[in-house]
């Protein structure tokens, strides 16, 4: 089972993500970000690339797509909150987005 992020890790590991537009989700121990691309094809390509990493790491996002916008929420369900996997996937999504 994956462990929740401790207080120190939250300060050091979440800070860089919060600086790139990730935010704490309201009412739950999760992070959220809205990615806006140039068009639907770019948004879907991002989701496809992110899905490959999510499957490889066995850590899957809560997300939705409408036209060129992708809404992402990350949390680790078996840890009942944020874990290192969420930090890892969020950083990878930032990299893949090219934004």
mmCIF file as gemmi writes it, N, C-alpha and C atoms, coordinates in Angstrom:
data_model
loop_
_atom_site.group_PDB
_atom_site.id
_atom_site.type_symbol
_atom_site.label_atom_id
_atom_site.label_alt_id
_atom_site.label_comp_id
_atom_site.label_asym_id
_atom_site.label_entity_id
_atom_site.label_seq_id
_atom_site.pdbx_PDB_ins_code
_atom_site.Cartn_x
_atom_site.Cartn_y
_atom_site.Cartn_z
_atom_site.occupancy
_atom_site.B_iso_or_equiv
_atom_site.pdbx_formal_charge
_atom_site.auth_seq_id
_atom_site.auth_asym_id
_atom_site.pdbx_PDB_model_num
ATOM 1 N N . UNK Axp A 1 ? 0.838 -1.187 0 1 0 ? 1 A 1
ATOM 2 C CA . UNK Axp A 1 ? 0 0 0 1 0 ? 1 A 1
ATOM 3 C C . UNK Axp A 1 ? 0.882 1.25 0 1 0 ? 1 A 1
ATOM 4 N N . UNK Axp A 2 ? 0.473 2.226 -0.745 1 0 ? 2 A 1
ATOM 5 C CA . UNK Axp A 2 ? 1.189 3.491 -0.843 1 0 ? 2 A 1
ATOM 6 C C . UNK Axp A 2 ? 0.863 4.364 0.367 1 0 ? 2 A 1
ATOM 7 N N . UNK Axp A 3 ? 1.875 5.088 0.864 1 0 ? 3 A 1
ATOM 8 C CA . UNK Axp A 3 ? 1.672 5.938 2.03 1 0 ? 3 A 1
ATOM 9 C C . UNK Axp A 3 ? 1.382 7.379 1.627 1 0 ? 3 A 1
ATOM 10 N N . UNK Axp A 4 ? 0.57 8.053 2.444 1 0 ? 4 A 1
ATOM 11 C CA . UNK Axp A 4 ? 0.283 9.471 2.24 1 0 ? 4 A 1
ATOM 12 C C . UNK Axp A 4 ? 1.55 10.29 2.443 1 0 ? 4 A 1
ATOM 13 N N . UNK Axp A 5 ? 1.6 11.42 1.778 1 0 ? 5 A 1
ATOM 14 C CA . UNK Axp A 5 ? 2.702 12.354 1.973 1 0 ? 5 A 1
ATOM 15 C C . UNK Axp A 5 ? 2.665 12.91 3.389 1 0 ? 5 A 1
ATOM 16 N N . UNK Axp A 6 ? 3.818 12.947 4.026 1 0 ? 6 A 1
ATOM 17 C CA . UNK Axp A 6 ? 3.928 13.556 5.341 1 0 ? 6 A 1
ATOM 18 C C . UNK Axp A 6 ? 4.013 15.066 5.232 1 0 ? 6 A 1
ATOM 19 N N . UNK Axp A 7 ? 4.009 15.736 6.367 1 0 ? 7 A 1
ATOM 20 C CA . UNK Axp A 7 ? 4.014 17.198 6.398 1 0 ? 7 A 1
ATOM 21 C C . UNK Axp A 7 ? 5.24 17.785 5.704 1 0 ? 7 A 1
ATOM 22 N N . UNK Axp A 8 ? 6.415 17.236 5.96 1 0 ? 8 A 1
ATOM 23 C CA . UNK Axp A 8 ? 7.638 17.767 5.347 1 0 ? 8 A 1
ATOM 24 C C . UNK Axp A 8 ? 7.625 17.572 3.836 1 0 ? 8 A 1
ATOM 25 N N . UNK Axp A 9 ? 7.22 16.393 3.393 1 0 ? 9 A 1
ATOM 26 C CA . UNK Axp A 9 ? 7.157 16.115 1.956 1 0 ? 9 A 1
ATOM 27 C C . UNK Axp A 9 ? 6.143 17.012 1.266 1 0 ? 9 A 1
ATOM 28 N N . UNK Axp A 10 ? 5.052 17.324 1.939 1 0 ? 10 A 1
ATOM 29 C CA . UNK Axp A 10 ? 4.047 18.211 1.347 1 0 ? 10 A 1
ATOM 30 C C . UNK Axp A 10 ? 4.646 19.586 1.078 1 0 ? 10 A 1
ATOM 31 N N . UNK Axp A 11 ? 5.441 20.069 2.008 1 0 ? 11 A 1
ATOM 32 C CA . UNK Axp A 11 ? 6.054 21.384 1.829 1 0 ? 11 A 1
ATOM 33 C C . UNK Axp A 11 ? 7.071 21.38 0.69 1 0 ? 11 A 1
ATOM 34 N N . UNK Axp A 12 ? 7.933 20.381 0.669 1 0 ? 12 A 1
ATOM 35 C CA . UNK Axp A 12 ? 9.019 20.38 -0.315 1 0 ? 12 A 1
ATOM 36 C C . UNK Axp A 12 ? 8.588 19.883 -1.681 1 0 ? 12 A 1
ATOM 37 N N . UNK Axp A 13 ? 7.727 18.883 -1.737 1 0 ? 13 A 1
ATOM 38 C CA . UNK Axp A 13 ? 7.37 18.267 -3.016 1 0 ? 13 A 1
ATOM 39 C C . UNK Axp A 13 ? 6.171 18.919 -3.695 1 0 ? 13 A 1
ATOM 40 N N . UNK Axp A 14 ? 5.253 19.464 -2.925 1 0 ? 14 A 1
ATOM 41 C CA . UNK Axp A 14 ? 4.087 20.099 -3.539 1 0 ? 14 A 1
ATOM 42 C C . UNK Axp A 14 ? 4.367 21.532 -3.988 1 0 ? 14 A 1
ATOM 43 N N . UNK Axp A 15 ? 5.289 22.212 -3.321 1 0 ? 15 A 1
ATOM 44 C CA . UNK Axp A 15 ? 5.566 23.612 -3.653 1 0 ? 15 A 1
ATOM 45 C C . UNK Axp A 15 ? 5.885 23.836 -5.133 1 0 ? 15 A 1
ATOM 46 N N . UNK Axp A 16 ? 6.772 23.041 -5.747 1 0 ? 16 A 1
ATOM 47 C CA . UNK Axp A 16 ? 7.053 23.257 -7.177 1 0 ? 16 A 1
ATOM 48 C C . UNK Axp A 16 ? 5.82 23.04 -8.06 1 0 ? 16 A 1
ATOM 49 N N . UNK Axp A 17 ? 4.957 22.123 -7.675 1 0 ? 17 A 1
ATOM 50 C CA . UNK Axp A 17 ? 3.737 21.878 -8.459 1 0 ? 17 A 1
ATOM 51 C C . UNK Axp A 17 ? 2.76 23.038 -8.315 1 0 ? 17 A 1
ATOM 52 N N . UNK Axp A 18 ? 2.614 23.531 -7.098 1 0 ? 18 A 1
ATOM 53 C CA . UNK Axp A 18 ? 1.709 24.655 -6.872 1 0 ? 18 A 1
ATOM 54 C C . UNK Axp A 18 ? 2.173 25.886 -7.653 1 0 ? 18 A 1
ATOM 55 N N . UNK Axp A 19 ? 3.479 26.003 -7.848 1 0 ? 19 A 1
ATOM 56 C CA . UNK Axp A 19 ? 4.036 27.12 -8.617 1 0 ? 19 A 1
ATOM 57 C C . UNK Axp A 19 ? 3.727 27.005 -10.109 1 0 ? 19 A 1
ATOM 58 N N . UNK Axp A 20 ? 3.392 25.802 -10.583 1 0 ? 20 A 1
ATOM 59 C CA . UNK Axp A 20 ? 3.086 25.617 -12.011 1 0 ? 20 A 1
ATOM 60 C C . UNK Axp A 20 ? 1.59 25.542 -12.288 1 0 ? 20 A 1
ATOM 61 N N . UNK Axp A 21 ? 0.763 25.876 -11.29 1 0 ? 21 A 1
ATOM 62 C CA . UNK Axp A 21 ? -0.679 25.915 -11.537 1 0 ? 21 A 1
ATOM 63 C C . UNK Axp A 21 ? -1.491 24.821 -10.885 1 0 ? 21 A 1
ATOM 64 N N . UNK Axp A 22 ? -0.836 23.838 -10.288 1 0 ? 22 A 1
ATOM 65 C CA . UNK Axp A 22 ? -1.59 22.854 -9.521 1 0 ? 22 A 1
ATOM 66 C C . UNK Axp A 22 ? -2.117 23.535 -8.27 1 0 ? 22 A 1
ATOM 67 N N . UNK Axp A 23 ? -3.257 23.077 -7.778 1 0 ? 23 A 1
ATOM 68 C CA . UNK Axp A 23 ? -3.853 23.65 -6.566 1 0 ? 23 A 1
ATOM 69 C C . UNK Axp A 23 ? -4.437 22.519 -5.734 1 0 ? 23 A 1
ATOM 70 N N . UNK Axp A 24 ? -4.553 22.761 -4.455 1 0 ? 24 A 1
ATOM 71 C CA . UNK Axp A 24 ? -5.198 21.776 -3.592 1 0 ? 24 A 1
ATOM 72 C C . UNK Axp A 24 ? -6.679 21.743 -3.969 1 0 ? 24 A 1
ATOM 73 N N . UNK Axp A 25 ? -7.228 20.555 -4.068 1 0 ? 25 A 1
ATOM 74 C CA . UNK Axp A 25 ? -8.639 20.393 -4.416 1 0 ? 25 A 1
ATOM 75 C C . UNK Axp A 25 ? -9.5 20.719 -3.192 1 0 ? 25 A 1
ATOM 76 N N . UNK Axp A 26 ? -10.632 21.316 -3.433 1 0 ? 26 A 1
ATOM 77 C CA . UNK Axp A 26 ? -11.544 21.658 -2.347 1 0 ? 26 A 1
ATOM 78 C C . UNK Axp A 26 ? -12.162 20.405 -1.735 1 0 ? 26 A 1
ATOM 79 N N . UNK Axp A 27 ? -12.104 20.324 -0.421 1 0 ? 27 A 1
ATOM 80 C CA . UNK Axp A 27 ? -12.822 19.284 0.296 1 0 ? 27 A 1
ATOM 81 C C . UNK Axp A 27 ? -12.202 17.902 0.28 1 0 ? 27 A 1
ATOM 82 N N . UNK Axp A 28 ? -10.977 17.769 -0.231 1 0 ? 28 A 1
ATOM 83 C CA . UNK Axp A 28 ? -10.343 16.455 -0.24 1 0 ? 28 A 1
ATOM 84 C C . UNK Axp A 28 ? -8.831 16.596 -0.335 1 0 ? 28 A 1
ATOM 85 N N . UNK Axp A 29 ? -8.125 15.533 -0.018 1 0 ? 29 A 1
ATOM 86 C CA . UNK Axp A 29 ? -6.669 15.541 -0.058 1 0 ? 29 A 1
ATOM 87 C C . UNK Axp A 29 ? -6.228 15.155 -1.46 1 0 ? 29 A 1
ATOM 88 N N . UNK Axp A 30 ? -6.226 16.147 -2.348 1 0 ? 30 A 1
ATOM 89 C CA . UNK Axp A 30 ? -5.942 15.926 -3.771 1 0 ? 30 A 1
ATOM 90 C C . UNK Axp A 30 ? -5.435 17.228 -4.365 1 0 ? 30 A 1
ATOM 91 N N . UNK Axp A 31 ? -4.797 17.111 -5.529 1 0 ? 31 A 1
ATOM 92 C CA . UNK Axp A 31 ? -4.395 18.295 -6.28 1 0 ? 31 A 1
ATOM 93 C C . UNK Axp A 31 ? -5.133 18.317 -7.612 1 0 ? 31 A 1
ATOM 94 N N . UNK Axp A 32 ? -5.314 19.507 -8.137 1 0 ? 32 A 1
ATOM 95 C CA . UNK Axp A 32 ? -6.119 19.693 -9.344 1 0 ? 32 A 1
ATOM 96 C C . UNK Axp A 32 ? -5.441 20.71 -10.255 1 0 ? 32 A 1
ATOM 97 N N . UNK Axp A 33 ? -5.581 20.488 -11.555 1 0 ? 33 A 1
ATOM 98 C CA . UNK Axp A 33 ? -5.077 21.461 -12.531 1 0 ? 33 A 1
ATOM 99 C C . UNK Axp A 33 ? -5.922 21.39 -13.796 1 0 ? 33 A 1
ATOM 100 N N . UNK Axp A 34 ? -6.085 22.533 -14.428 1 0 ? 34 A 1
ATOM 101 C CA . UNK Axp A 34 ? -6.778 22.612 -15.712 1 0 ? 34 A 1
ATOM 102 C C . UNK Axp A 34 ? -5.734 22.941 -16.778 1 0 ? 34 A 1
ATOM 103 N N . UNK Axp A 35 ? -5.611 22.07 -17.762 1 0 ? 35 A 1
ATOM 104 C CA . UNK Axp A 35 ? -4.704 22.269 -18.895 1 0 ? 35 A 1
ATOM 105 C C . UNK Axp A 35 ? -5.537 22.734 -20.084 1 0 ? 35 A 1
ATOM 106 N N . UNK Axp A 36 ? -5.127 23.812 -20.721 1 0 ? 36 A 1
ATOM 107 C CA . UNK Axp A 36 ? -5.838 24.308 -21.902 1 0 ? 36 A 1
ATOM 108 C C . UNK Axp A 36 ? -4.864 24.295 -23.076 1 0 ? 36 A 1
ATOM 109 N N . UNK Axp A 37 ? -5.233 23.568 -24.113 1 0 ? 37 A 1
ATOM 110 C CA . UNK Axp A 37 ? -4.396 23.385 -25.292 1 0 ? 37 A 1
ATOM 111 C C . UNK Axp A 37 ? -4.935 24.199 -26.457 1 0 ? 37 A 1
ATOM 112 N N . UNK Axp A 38 ? -4.255 24.158 -27.568 1 0 ? 38 A 1
ATOM 113 C CA . UNK Axp A 38 ? -4.662 24.92 -28.743 1 0 ? 38 A 1
ATOM 114 C C . UNK Axp A 38 ? -5.897 24.382 -29.433 1 0 ? 38 A 1
ATOM 115 N N . UNK Axp A 39 ? -6.113 23.073 -29.298 1 0 ? 39 A 1
ATOM 116 C CA . UNK Axp A 39 ? -7.247 22.446 -29.965 1 0 ? 39 A 1
ATOM 117 C C . UNK Axp A 39 ? -7.488 21.053 -29.359 1 0 ? 39 A 1
ATOM 118 N N . UNK Axp A 40 ? -8.517 20.403 -29.838 1 0 ? 40 A 1
ATOM 119 C CA . UNK Axp A 40 ? -8.889 19.088 -29.318 1 0 ? 40 A 1
ATOM 120 C C . UNK Axp A 40 ? -7.8 18.047 -29.561 1 0 ? 40 A 1
ATOM 121 N N . UNK Axp A 41 ? -7.183 18.064 -30.719 1 0 ? 41 A 1
ATOM 122 C CA . UNK Axp A 41 ? -6.155 17.074 -31.045 1 0 ? 41 A 1
ATOM 123 C C . UNK Axp A 41 ? -4.985 17.179 -30.066 1 0 ? 41 A 1
ATOM 124 N N . UNK Axp A 42 ? -4.557 18.39 -29.747 1 0 ? 42 A 1
ATOM 125 C CA . UNK Axp A 42 ? -3.468 18.566 -28.797 1 0 ? 42 A 1
ATOM 126 C C . UNK Axp A 42 ? -3.864 18.086 -27.397 1 0 ? 42 A 1
ATOM 127 N N . UNK Axp A 43 ? -5.091 18.377 -26.996 1 0 ? 43 A 1
ATOM 128 C CA . UNK Axp A 43 ? -5.577 17.937 -25.688 1 0 ? 43 A 1
ATOM 129 C C . UNK Axp A 43 ? -5.621 16.409 -25.626 1 0 ? 43 A 1
ATOM 130 N N . UNK Axp A 44 ? -6.126 15.801 -26.677 1 0 ? 44 A 1
ATOM 131 C CA . UNK Axp A 44 ? -6.235 14.339 -26.695 1 0 ? 44 A 1
ATOM 132 C C . UNK Axp A 44 ? -4.859 13.681 -26.766 1 0 ? 44 A 1
ATOM 133 N N . UNK Axp A 45 ? -3.943 14.288 -27.487 1 0 ? 45 A 1
ATOM 134 C CA . UNK Axp A 45 ? -2.577 13.767 -27.556 1 0 ? 45 A 1
ATOM 135 C C . UNK Axp A 45 ? -1.933 13.8 -26.171 1 0 ? 45 A 1
ATOM 136 N N . UNK Axp A 46 ? -2.136 14.887 -25.442 1 0 ? 46 A 1
ATOM 137 C CA . UNK Axp A 46 ? -1.635 14.975 -24.071 1 0 ? 46 A 1
ATOM 138 C C . UNK Axp A 46 ? -2.213 13.855 -23.209 1 0 ? 46 A 1
ATOM 139 N N . UNK Axp A 47 ? -3.514 13.641 -23.313 1 0 ? 47 A 1
ATOM 140 C CA . UNK Axp A 47 ? -4.152 12.591 -22.506 1 0 ? 47 A 1
ATOM 141 C C . UNK Axp A 47 ? -3.601 11.216 -22.876 1 0 ? 47 A 1
ATOM 142 N N . UNK Axp A 48 ? -3.352 10.995 -24.139 1 0 ? 48 A 1
ATOM 143 C CA . UNK Axp A 48 ? -2.811 9.71 -24.581 1 0 ? 48 A 1
ATOM 144 C C . UNK Axp A 48 ? -1.416 9.488 -24.006 1 0 ? 48 A 1
ATOM 145 N N . UNK Axp A 49 ? -0.568 10.505 -24.105 1 0 ? 49 A 1
ATOM 146 C CA . UNK Axp A 49 ? 0.79 10.378 -23.551 1 0 ? 49 A 1
ATOM 147 C C . UNK Axp A 49 ? 0.749 10.192 -22.039 1 0 ? 49 A 1
ATOM 148 N N . UNK Axp A 50 ? -0.103 10.95 -21.352 1 0 ? 50 A 1
ATOM 149 C CA . UNK Axp A 50 ? -0.208 10.831 -19.899 1 0 ? 50 A 1
ATOM 150 C C . UNK Axp A 50 ? -0.76 9.459 -19.505 1 0 ? 50 A 1
ATOM 151 N N . UNK Axp A 51 ? -1.685 8.934 -20.306 1 0 ? 51 A 1
ATOM 152 C CA . UNK Axp A 51 ? -2.263 7.626 -20.014 1 0 ? 51 A 1
ATOM 153 C C . UNK Axp A 51 ? -1.212 6.52 -20.056 1 0 ? 51 A 1
ATOM 154 N N . UNK Axp A 52 ? -0.263 6.63 -20.953 1 0 ? 52 A 1
ATOM 155 C CA . UNK Axp A 52 ? 0.807 5.626 -21.046 1 0 ? 52 A 1
ATOM 156 C C . UNK Axp A 52 ? 1.618 5.615 -19.761 1 0 ? 52 A 1
ATOM 157 N N . UNK Axp A 53 ? 1.979 6.801 -19.253 1 0 ? 53 A 1
ATOM 158 C CA . UNK Axp A 53 ? 2.74 6.872 -17.994 1 0 ? 53 A 1
ATOM 159 C C . UNK Axp A 53 ? 1.888 6.426 -16.811 1 0 ? 53 A 1
ATOM 160 N N . UNK Axp A 54 ? 0.627 6.808 -16.793 1 0 ? 54 A 1
ATOM 161 C CA . UNK Axp A 54 ? -0.265 6.408 -15.7 1 0 ? 54 A 1
ATOM 162 C C . UNK Axp A 54 ? -0.382 4.884 -15.637 1 0 ? 54 A 1
ATOM 163 N N . UNK Axp A 55 ? -0.5 4.269 -16.779 1 0 ? 55 A 1
ATOM 164 C CA . UNK Axp A 55 ? -0.599 2.805 -16.819 1 0 ? 55 A 1
ATOM 165 C C . UNK Axp A 55 ? 0.721 2.167 -16.403 1 0 ? 55 A 1
ATOM 166 N N . UNK Axp A 56 ? 1.822 2.711 -16.874 1 0 ? 56 A 1
ATOM 167 C CA . UNK Axp A 56 ? 3.14 2.187 -16.522 1 0 ? 56 A 1
ATOM 168 C C . UNK Axp A 56 ? 3.364 2.232 -15.011 1 0 ? 56 A 1
ATOM 169 N N . UNK Axp A 57 ? 2.922 3.323 -14.382 1 0 ? 57 A 1
ATOM 170 C CA . UNK Axp A 57 ? 3.104 3.493 -12.935 1 0 ? 57 A 1
ATOM 171 C C . UNK Axp A 57 ? 1.92 2.976 -12.128 1 0 ? 57 A 1
ATOM 172 N N . UNK Axp A 58 ? 0.904 2.434 -12.81 1 0 ? 58 A 1
ATOM 173 C CA . UNK Axp A 58 ? -0.309 1.926 -12.165 1 0 ? 58 A 1
ATOM 174 C C . UNK Axp A 58 ? -0.911 2.976 -11.232 1 0 ? 58 A 1
ATOM 175 N N . UNK Axp A 59 ? -0.99 4.188 -11.738 1 0 ? 59 A 1
ATOM 176 C CA . UNK Axp A 59 ? -1.559 5.303 -10.974 1 0 ? 59 A 1
ATOM 177 C C . UNK Axp A 59 ? -2.36 6.161 -11.935 1 0 ? 59 A 1
ATOM 178 N N . UNK Axp A 60 ? -3.665 6.131 -11.813 1 0 ? 60 A 1
ATOM 179 C CA . UNK Axp A 60 ? -4.535 6.698 -12.835 1 0 ? 60 A 1
ATOM 180 C C . UNK Axp A 60 ? -5.235 7.96 -12.346 1 0 ? 60 A 1
ATOM 181 N N . UNK Axp A 61 ? -5.253 8.995 -13.179 1 0 ? 61 A 1
ATOM 182 C CA . UNK Axp A 61 ? -5.863 10.267 -12.791 1 0 ? 61 A 1
ATOM 183 C C . UNK Axp A 61 ? -7.387 10.221 -12.864 1 0 ? 61 A 1
ATOM 184 N N . UNK Axp A 62 ? -7.99 11.145 -12.163 1 0 ? 62 A 1
ATOM 185 C CA . UNK Axp A 62 ? -9.4 11.469 -12.372 1 0 ? 62 A 1
ATOM 186 C C . UNK Axp A 62 ? -9.345 12.644 -13.34 1 0 ? 62 A 1
ATOM 187 N N . UNK Axp A 63 ? -9.915 12.473 -14.523 1 0 ? 63 A 1
ATOM 188 C CA . UNK Axp A 63 ? -9.825 13.56 -15.489 1 0 ? 63 A 1
ATOM 189 C C . UNK Axp A 63 ? -11.004 13.577 -16.426 1 0 ? 63 A 1
ATOM 190 N N . UNK Axp A 64 ? -11.166 14.728 -17.065 1 0 ? 64 A 1
ATOM 191 C CA . UNK Axp A 64 ? -12.203 14.875 -18.086 1 0 ? 64 A 1
ATOM 192 C C . UNK Axp A 64 ? -11.677 15.815 -19.159 1 0 ? 64 A 1
ATOM 193 N N . UNK Axp A 65 ? -12.263 15.703 -20.325 1 0 ? 65 A 1
ATOM 194 C CA . UNK Axp A 65 ? -11.844 16.498 -21.474 1 0 ? 65 A 1
ATOM 195 C C . UNK Axp A 65 ? -13.069 17.076 -22.153 1 0 ? 65 A 1
ATOM 196 N N . UNK Axp A 66 ? -13.038 18.375 -22.389 1 0 ? 66 A 1
ATOM 197 C CA . UNK Axp A 66 ? -14.034 19.045 -23.214 1 0 ? 66 A 1
ATOM 198 C C . UNK Axp A 66 ? -13.271 19.913 -24.196 1 0 ? 66 A 1
ATOM 199 N N . UNK Axp A 67 ? -13.398 19.57 -25.456 1 0 ? 67 A 1
ATOM 200 C CA . UNK Axp A 67 ? -12.712 20.234 -26.559 1 0 ? 67 A 1
ATOM 201 C C . UNK Axp A 67 ? -11.22 20.367 -26.261 1 0 ? 67 A 1
ATOM 202 N N . UNK Axp A 68 ? -10.73 21.553 -25.968 1 0 ? 68 A 1
ATOM 203 C CA . UNK Axp A 68 ? -9.288 21.733 -25.797 1 0 ? 68 A 1
ATOM 204 C C . UNK Axp A 68 ? -8.859 21.815 -24.332 1 0 ? 68 A 1
ATOM 205 N N . UNK Axp A 69 ? -9.768 21.508 -23.423 1 0 ? 69 A 1
ATOM 206 C CA . UNK Axp A 69 ? -9.509 21.625 -21.985 1 0 ? 69 A 1
ATOM 207 C C . UNK Axp A 69 ? -9.503 20.257 -21.325 1 0 ? 69 A 1
ATOM 208 N N . UNK Axp A 70 ? -8.483 20.01 -20.507 1 0 ? 70 A 1
ATOM 209 C CA . UNK Axp A 70 ? -8.373 18.766 -19.745 1 0 ? 70 A 1
ATOM 210 C C . UNK Axp A 70 ? -8.314 19.132 -18.264 1 0 ? 70 A 1
ATOM 211 N N . UNK Axp A 71 ? -9.295 18.657 -17.502 1 0 ? 71 A 1
ATOM 212 C CA . UNK Axp A 71 ? -9.344 18.858 -16.057 1 0 ? 71 A 1
ATOM 213 C C . UNK Axp A 71 ? -8.78 17.617 -15.387 1 0 ? 71 A 1
ATOM 214 N N . UNK Axp A 72 ? -7.791 17.795 -14.519 1 0 ? 72 A 1
ATOM 215 C CA . UNK Axp A 72 ? -7.119 16.662 -13.877 1 0 ? 72 A 1
ATOM 216 C C . UNK Axp A 72 ? -7.174 16.816 -12.359 1 0 ? 72 A 1
ATOM 217 N N . UNK Axp A 73 ? -7.518 15.736 -11.677 1 0 ? 73 A 1
ATOM 218 C CA . UNK Axp A 73 ? -7.41 15.657 -10.227 1 0 ? 73 A 1
ATOM 219 C C . UNK Axp A 73 ? -6.592 14.421 -9.908 1 0 ? 73 A 1
ATOM 220 N N . UNK Axp A 74 ? -5.619 14.597 -9.022 1 0 ? 74 A 1
ATOM 221 C CA . UNK Axp A 74 ? -4.772 13.482 -8.609 1 0 ? 74 A 1
ATOM 222 C C . UNK Axp A 74 ? -4.883 13.256 -7.104 1 0 ? 74 A 1
ATOM 223 N N . UNK Axp A 75 ? -5.079 12.015 -6.733 1 0 ? 75 A 1
ATOM 224 C CA . UNK Axp A 75 ? -5.078 11.556 -5.351 1 0 ? 75 A 1
ATOM 225 C C . UNK Axp A 75 ? -4.809 10.066 -5.399 1 0 ? 75 A 1
ATOM 226 N N . UNK Axp A 76 ? -4.37 9.514 -4.295 1 0 ? 76 A 1
ATOM 227 C CA . UNK Axp A 76 ? -4.1 8.078 -4.247 1 0 ? 76 A 1
ATOM 228 C C . UNK Axp A 76 ? -5.19 7.436 -3.402 1 0 ? 76 A 1
ATOM 229 N N . UNK Axp A 77 ? -6.099 6.733 -4.055 1 0 ? 77 A 1
ATOM 230 C CA . UNK Axp A 77 ? -7.274 6.204 -3.372 1 0 ? 77 A 1
ATOM 231 C C . UNK Axp A 77 ? -6.917 5.207 -2.272 1 0 ? 77 A 1
ATOM 232 N N . UNK Axp A 78 ? -5.937 4.345 -2.515 1 0 ? 78 A 1
ATOM 233 C CA . UNK Axp A 78 ? -5.617 3.353 -1.476 1 0 ? 78 A 1
ATOM 234 C C . UNK Axp A 78 ? -4.847 3.959 -0.304 1 0 ? 78 A 1
ATOM 235 N N . UNK Axp A 79 ? -4.36 5.2 -0.457 1 0 ? 79 A 1
ATOM 236 C CA . UNK Axp A 79 ? -3.705 5.908 0.657 1 0 ? 79 A 1
ATOM 237 C C . UNK Axp A 79 ? -4.672 6.923 1.281 1 0 ? 79 A 1
ATOM 238 N N . UNK Axp A 80 ? -5.836 7.077 0.676 1 0 ? 80 A 1
ATOM 239 C CA . UNK Axp A 80 ? -6.834 8.041 1.127 1 0 ? 80 A 1
ATOM 240 C C . UNK Axp A 80 ? -6.28 9.461 1.147 1 0 ? 80 A 1
ATOM 241 N N . UNK Axp A 81 ? -5.488 9.799 0.116 1 0 ? 81 A 1
ATOM 242 C CA . UNK Axp A 81 ? -4.955 11.146 0.015 1 0 ? 81 A 1
ATOM 243 C C . UNK Axp A 81 ? -3.741 11.207 -0.882 1 0 ? 81 A 1
ATOM 244 N N . UNK Axp A 82 ? -3.047 12.314 -0.819 1 0 ? 82 A 1
ATOM 245 C CA . UNK Axp A 82 ? -1.883 12.533 -1.673 1 0 ? 82 A 1
ATOM 246 C C . UNK Axp A 82 ? -0.712 11.644 -1.298 1 0 ? 82 A 1
ATOM 247 N N . UNK Axp A 83 ? -0.029 11.139 -2.335 1 0 ? 83 A 1
ATOM 248 C CA . UNK Axp A 83 ? 1.168 10.322 -2.14 1 0 ? 83 A 1
ATOM 249 C C . UNK Axp A 83 ? 2.238 10.773 -3.127 1 0 ? 83 A 1
ATOM 250 N N . UNK Axp A 84 ? 3.395 10.158 -3.006 1 0 ? 84 A 1
ATOM 251 C CA . UNK Axp A 84 ? 4.489 10.453 -3.933 1 0 ? 84 A 1
ATOM 252 C C . UNK Axp A 84 ? 4.097 10.153 -5.378 1 0 ? 84 A 1
ATOM 253 N N . UNK Axp A 85 ? 3.194 9.21 -5.584 1 0 ? 85 A 1
ATOM 254 C CA . UNK Axp A 85 ? 2.742 8.899 -6.943 1 0 ? 85 A 1
ATOM 255 C C . UNK Axp A 85 ? 2.028 10.094 -7.582 1 0 ? 85 A 1
ATOM 256 N N . UNK Axp A 86 ? 1.281 10.833 -6.788 1 0 ? 86 A 1
ATOM 257 C CA . UNK Axp A 86 ? 0.582 12.003 -7.312 1 0 ? 86 A 1
ATOM 258 C C . UNK Axp A 86 ? 1.57 13.083 -7.725 1 0 ? 86 A 1
ATOM 259 N N . UNK Axp A 87 ? 2.588 13.284 -6.9 1 0 ? 87 A 1
ATOM 260 C CA . UNK Axp A 87 ? 3.63 14.259 -7.211 1 0 ? 87 A 1
ATOM 261 C C . UNK Axp A 87 ? 4.337 13.859 -8.505 1 0 ? 87 A 1
ATOM 262 N N . UNK Axp A 88 ? 4.676 12.59 -8.609 1 0 ? 88 A 1
ATOM 263 C CA . UNK Axp A 88 ? 5.387 12.071 -9.781 1 0 ? 88 A 1
ATOM 264 C C . UNK Axp A 88 ? 4.558 12.243 -11.056 1 0 ? 88 A 1
ATOM 265 N N . UNK Axp A 89 ? 3.272 11.876 -10.994 1 0 ? 89 A 1
ATOM 266 C CA . UNK Axp A 89 ? 2.422 11.974 -12.173 1 0 ? 89 A 1
ATOM 267 C C . UNK Axp A 89 ? 2.136 13.43 -12.528 1 0 ? 89 A 1
ATOM 268 N N . UNK Axp A 90 ? 1.941 14.284 -11.539 1 0 ? 90 A 1
ATOM 269 C CA . UNK Axp A 90 ? 1.704 15.708 -11.817 1 0 ? 90 A 1
ATOM 270 C C . UNK Axp A 90 ? 2.907 16.327 -12.528 1 0 ? 90 A 1
ATOM 271 N N . UNK Axp A 91 ? 4.103 16.023 -12.062 1 0 ? 91 A 1
ATOM 272 C CA . UNK Axp A 91 ? 5.314 16.553 -12.701 1 0 ? 91 A 1
ATOM 273 C C . UNK Axp A 91 ? 5.436 16.045 -14.131 1 0 ? 91 A 1
ATOM 274 N N . UNK Axp A 92 ? 5.122 14.776 -14.343 1 0 ? 92 A 1
ATOM 275 C CA . UNK Axp A 92 ? 5.189 14.21 -15.691 1 0 ? 92 A 1
ATOM 276 C C . UNK Axp A 92 ? 4.138 14.875 -16.591 1 0 ? 92 A 1
ATOM 277 N N . UNK Axp A 93 ? 2.939 15.116 -16.074 1 0 ? 93 A 1
ATOM 278 C CA . UNK Axp A 93 ? 1.9 15.769 -16.871 1 0 ? 93 A 1
ATOM 279 C C . UNK Axp A 93 ? 2.322 17.179 -17.252 1 0 ? 93 A 1
ATOM 280 N N . UNK Axp A 94 ? 2.94 17.897 -16.329 1 0 ? 94 A 1
ATOM 281 C CA . UNK Axp A 94 ? 3.452 19.225 -16.659 1 0 ? 94 A 1
ATOM 282 C C . UNK Axp A 94 ? 4.456 19.138 -17.803 1 0 ? 94 A 1
ATOM 283 N N . UNK Axp A 95 ? 5.342 18.179 -17.73 1 0 ? 95 A 1
ATOM 284 C CA . UNK Axp A 95 ? 6.365 17.993 -18.764 1 0 ? 95 A 1
ATOM 285 C C . UNK Axp A 95 ? 5.71 17.648 -20.102 1 0 ? 95 A 1
ATOM 286 N N . UNK Axp A 96 ? 4.763 16.733 -20.08 1 0 ? 96 A 1
ATOM 287 C CA . UNK Axp A 96 ? 4.114 16.288 -21.317 1 0 ? 96 A 1
ATOM 288 C C . UNK Axp A 96 ? 3.251 17.368 -21.954 1 0 ? 96 A 1
ATOM 289 N N . UNK Axp A 97 ? 2.729 18.26 -21.149 1 0 ? 97 A 1
ATOM 290 C CA . UNK Axp A 97 ? 1.799 19.278 -21.679 1 0 ? 97 A 1
ATOM 291 C C . UNK Axp A 97 ? 2.509 20.265 -22.592 1 0 ? 97 A 1
ATOM 292 N N . UNK Axp A 98 ? 3.778 20.519 -22.343 1 0 ? 98 A 1
ATOM 293 C CA . UNK Axp A 98 ? 4.502 21.493 -23.155 1 0 ? 98 A 1
ATOM 294 C C . UNK Axp A 98 ? 4.004 22.925 -22.967 1 0 ? 98 A 1
ATOM 295 N N . UNK Axp A 99 ? 3.214 23.139 -21.945 1 0 ? 99 A 1
ATOM 296 C CA . UNK Axp A 99 ? 2.657 24.488 -21.715 1 0 ? 99 A 1
ATOM 297 C C . UNK Axp A 99 ? 3.548 25.305 -20.808 1 0 ? 99 A 1
